[in-house]
Amino acid sequence: MELGIGMFGDNHYGTDGIPQSPGKRLNELIEEIRLMDQVGLDFFGIGEHHRPDYAVSTPEVILAAASSITKKIKLGSAVSVLSSSDPVRLYQSFATLDLISNGRAELMAGRGSFVESFPLFGYSLDDYDELFEEKLELLLKINNENPITWKGKFRPALNRQLVLPRAVDDHLDIWIAVGGTPESVLRAGKHGLPVIFAIIGGNPAQFKPLFEYYKNVYQTFKHDMNKFRVGVHMHALFGDNSKEIAEQYYPIYSAQMNRVGRTRGWPPYQPQQYEAGRTRNGHLIVGEPNESIDKILYMHELFGLTRFSAHMDVGGPSHQLLMRSIEIFGTKIAPTVRAALKVASVKEENIANKKGG
């Protein structure tokens, strides 16, 4: 199972309620990605947003900067809002990133959890579903064909047009982000695309039917199960002491829940929601290494994961807190999780061999 980090580039907020400058946050972010690579994490993803509480609107620019100071870590979006993007330009940007990073680029396409990009780039929310469907089809066609001939509703037609440059080995790794709708799961399974589920509320076990549905669709369309990949994206922050990190993080996390909630009609975020989220059956992984290891392994057992993504900057924890959290994840949590999964894999293989004999 791959272990990595997703971020949205949340700005840190001062006691006056004003976010820090985006430039400061972006430079901190580059330092954080460098550390992720140094401690041996498998991947990093950064989201696209067009709001004052986030510093990143163009993930590919951040990732290109990070590619020059990292060596092994995969670099991807989390997510790129495909519905309000031009698939041709998006492919070109990530193919370029793939080339300069020596094949480490990933593009995670999604509809996004916010809608500011639609009016910003001249799209109507009335076309929300149609936009994503059409643009995903075009993006996948570009990834598989060159030159390309294509005609759709929302973009000028292409007639034997070359789309350049091409990604390494003429293939860009494209993921789909899913919030929890069966339609999204069906679409991803039909195309044989790897999926990451955003579990950012409630009991994770409630998502199990969607995971099973995705696997069934994937198999129904006869995709290669050796290439089957599925992951989860969960809000997380790691510290040396469970009580201390929980207390430090609560005001930061709750403030962001309330900033978002005010635009969506949510009631104020409560301490009991936070504590419920931190339990075994909750959506938060906020604590010290051992309890975090147990919960990540539980997620793997529950869903059969090939990837776990810790969304680590919700609300804008300080750079110092994030750097320590990354260090703990890479040096204490990840090695133990990998070792436990290796032992489990050997046991399963031995059992299978005994049955076969």
N, C-alpha and C positions, 0 to 999 in steps of 0.2 A: 504494500500500500504506500502510495506517495504521500508525503507529509509536507505541507507548505502553508503559506500565508496569503490571505486576500486583504486588501485595504481599499478604502474609498478616498483616501487623502483628506480625512476629516481635519478641519482646522481646529486648533486649540482655542478655547474661549477663556478670556480673562474674567476676573470677578466683576468687571463692568459690563459683561455680556457681549463684548466686542471680540470677534475672532482675530487671531494674529494675522500678519500679512501672508498672502499665499506664497510669496517668494521664500520666506523663512521656512514654511512648512514643506515646500518642495525640496529644499536643500536638506532638510532633516530626513525626508523620505528616501533620498538617494543614499544617505548614510545607513539607513535602516536596511535597505535592500542589499547593500554591500555586506552588512553583518549576516544577513540570512544566507548569503552565499558562503561566507567564511565558516559558519557553523554547520553547513552541510544540509540545509533544507532543500527539498526537491523542486519547488516551484514558488513563484510569486505572481499574484494577479492584482491589477489596479483597475478601479471602476471609472466610468465616465459619468460626470454630473455637471450640471450648469446652474449651480446654486451657491449662495455665499458661504454655506457651511462646509463646502468641499473645495479643495484647491486644484483638483484635476479635472479638466474637460477633455484632454486629448491623451489617453493612456499611452498611445504609441510613441509620443514624444518622451514621456517619462521613461518608458521601457528602453528606448534607444539610448538615452543617457546612461541608464543602468547597465546596459550591455557592455559598455566600455570599461566598467570597473568590476565586473563579475566574470566568472569563468565557467561555472557548471549549471547554475540554477536556471530553470525554465522561466521564461518571462512572457506573461500574457495579460490580456484584459480581463476584467471581472466586474462588469461586463462592458462590451461595446454596444451602444444602443443602435442596433441594426436598423430598426424601423425608420429612424430619422437620419440615416447615413447613406452615402452612395456606396454600394457594394464594390464597384470598380475601384474607387479611391481607397476604400478600407482594405481591400485585398492588397493593393499596391503598397500601402503603408506597412502592413504586417509582413508582406513578402520581403520588403526592404529590411525590416527589423530582423527577419529570419536570416537574411544573408549576412548582415553585419555581426550577428550573434552566433554565427556558425550553427544554425539549425535549432536554436533554443526558443523560437517564438511560438506562441499559441494565441489564437483568437477565440475568445469566448463571446458568442453572440447572445443577445437577450433583448427583451422588450423594455427592460429597465423598470425600476420601482418608482421613478418620478417622470413627469411628462413635460418638463420645461423645454426639452430639445425639440418638441414638435412645432410649436409656434416659432421658435428661434430659427429653425431651418425651413419653415414654410409648409409644414405638413398639418393635416387636420386629424384630430383625435377620432373623428367619425370613421377614419380609415385604419384605425389602430391594428386590427387583426389582419386585414388585407395587406397592409404595408409590410408587416413582418413576414407573412407567408411568401409574398412575391420576392422580397429582397433576399430571403434565405435561399430560395430556389436559384436566384441569379448568382449569389455568392458561391454556392456549391458548384454551379455550372462553370464559373470562372476557375475554381480550384481544380476542376477535372478536365477542362478543355481550353485549348488555345491554338488558333484564334477562336473567337466566340461569335455566334450568331444568336440573337435573342430579341424578343419583343414582349413588352409588358404594359401595364397601365400607368405606372408612376414614374417612369424614366424613359428617356429617348431610346429607341431601338439600337441594337448593335448588329452590324453586318460584317462578318468575318474580320472582326476587330482584334488586334493583338492587345493583350493586357500584360504589361511588363512593369517591373521585373518579375520573374517567377521565383517562388520560394525554393529553398534547398530541396533537391530531388523532385522538383516540380510538384510539391505537395505541402500545403499549409495545414497544420493541425488545428481543426475547428471544433470547438465544444459548444454545447447549448446549455444555457442557464435556465432552470425551471423553478418557478415559484410554488407550484402545487396544483396546476390545472391538468386534467387528463388530456386535453387537446395538445398541450405542449409536449407531454410525455409521448403521445402517439406520433407527433411530428418527428421528434428526435429518434424514436425507435424505428420508424419507417425509413429514415435516411441512414440509419446505422451510425449516428453520431454519438460521441461520448456526452454524458449528461452530468451536471452538478446540480443538486437540489439545495435550495436555500432554506435551511431550517432555522428560522429566526423568531419562533414563537411556539408555545404549546408543547405537547409531548411528542418527541421525535418518532415514537412508535406509530403515531397516527399516519406517518408517511409510508409505512411499509407496503400497503396495497399499491401505492404509486410506483415504488421500486419494482415490485413483482410485475405490475402491468408493463413497465418499460422493458423488463427482461423478456416477457412473453412476446411483446410486439417485435423486439429485436430478433428473437428467434423465428417468429412467424415469417418475417421478411428474409430469413435465411442469411443473415449476416454472420460473419466469422466470430464465434464466441471467444477465440483467442485474442480478438481485438476489443472485446467488451470492456468498457470502462465506465465507472459510475462513482460519483463522489458526493460529499456533503460540504456545505459552507455554513459554519456556525459561529456566532459571536463568542469571542474568547479573549482572555487576558490571563497571563500566568505570573505568579509571584512566588517568593520564597516562603511566605506564610499565608495560609488560606484566609484567615480572619482579616489580616492587614490588607491584602490585595482586594478583598471584597469590599472593605470599608473605603478604601481609597477610590475604587472604581465606581461605586454606586452613584455618587453625585454627578459624575461625568456622564455615565451611561443614562441615568434618568433624565438629565437635562436634554440629551439628544432625543430620547424617546418623546419628550414633551415638545421639543421644537418641531419634530415631524408630526406629532399628534395634533398640534394646534391647527395644522393645515388639513387634517383628515377627520377631525371631530372625535378624536380619542379622549377618554378621561385622563386626568393626570396619572402618571406612572407611580406605582406604590412600592414600598419596600418588600411587601409580601410577594409581589410579582417577581421581583429580583431574586428573592430567596428560593421561590419555587423553581425558577429557571435554573438555579445552581444545583438542584438535586439531581439524582441519577436519571429521573424521567423528565428533566427540563431541557431547555434549548440553549442554556449558557454553559460554557466551560470556563469558569473564573475561579482560580484557586491555585494551590501548590502543586508540585509535579506529580506526586503519587495519585491524588484524586483525579487529576487531569488525564493521566495515563489510563486509569481505570475507565474513565468515561469515553475516551477515544477508542479503546479496545471494545467497549460495549457497543459503540456505534458501528464498528467494523463487524462485530458478531451479528448485530441486528440487521444490517443491510447488505453485507457482503461487499464492502467498499473496496475500490482500488485507489481512492484518493480521499484525503481529509484536508480541508482548508479551514484554518483558523482566521476568522475575520477579526482582526486585532485592533483596529483603530476607531471603533464606533464611539462617537462623541468627542474624539480628540484627546486621548490620554497624553500626558507629557512625553516628549522625546525620550527623557530618561526612563520613564516607565516602559515605553515601547521597546527600547533597547534591551532592558533587562528581561522583558517578556520573551523577546526573540532569542536571547542568549539561553534562557531556561528551556525554551522549546527545542532549540537545536542541540544543546549539550546534555540535557537531562531527560526530557520527555521523548524526543524522537528516537534516540538509541535504544531506550527500553521498550518502546512500542515495536520497533523493528525486530528486536531480539525475541520478544514474546510471539510475534507473528511467525518468525522463522521456526521457532520450536513447535508451534501449532501446526505449521505446514509439514514439518518432518513427521509428526505424529500421524497426521492424516494420510501421508504417503505410505507410512508403515502399515497402517490399518488397511489401506487399499491393496497393498502388496500381499498381505496375509489373506484377504478375501479372494484375491486373484489366484493365489497359490492353492 
